[in-house]
């Protein structure tokens, strides 16, 4: 078995699509729109086959991002090397994104940094 995709609600569908395409080489499928339900979405595909579904519906309430709570908290994207973790982290910092965790080796042996996407979702950038 494998996780086929993860989905997140977003407030700005196009900005989020652009972010994941620009920094994580995601490829967006066709935009889906259901006018009856006022629902739009994209499936973003990554090179290893994993997908992220970003969804928008005007009636969905904006959550207050608090890093400490139960439920979904982050997802990790592997970039292949320590050097790439460092390079991407610095690029995101230069472009004004919040670096929530500096590049480091964690207690369980991962080399990672943590960045917030445009809507505050945590992404671990790993080897």
NORNOR-V759592 format. One line per field, one symbol per residue. ss: DSSP state (H for helix, E for strand, - for the rest). phi: phi as a letter, one per 40 degrees, with the letter a starting at -180 (. if undefined). psi: psi as a letter, one per 20 degrees, with the letter a starting at -180 (. if undefined). A space follows every 10 residues. Layout:
ss->???
phi->???
psi->???
This chain:
ss->----EEEEE- --HHHHHHHH HHHH--EE-- -EEE----EE EEEEE----- EEEEEEE--- ---------- ---EEEEE-- -HHHHHHHHH HHHH----EE EEEEE----- EEEEEE---- -EEEEE-
phi->.accabbbcb cbdcccdcdc cccbfcbccc cbbbcccfbb abcbbbdchc bbcbbbadcc cccccbcbac gdbabbbcbh addcdcccdc cccdcgcccc acdaccdcgc babbbbcdbg ccbccbc
psi->qqpgrqqqqq hngghggggh gghjkqppaq pppnhgjlpq rqppqrhjiq qpppqpphip qpqooohorr aphrqqppih rgghggghgh ggghjjqpoi pqprprhjjq prrpqprhjj ppppor.
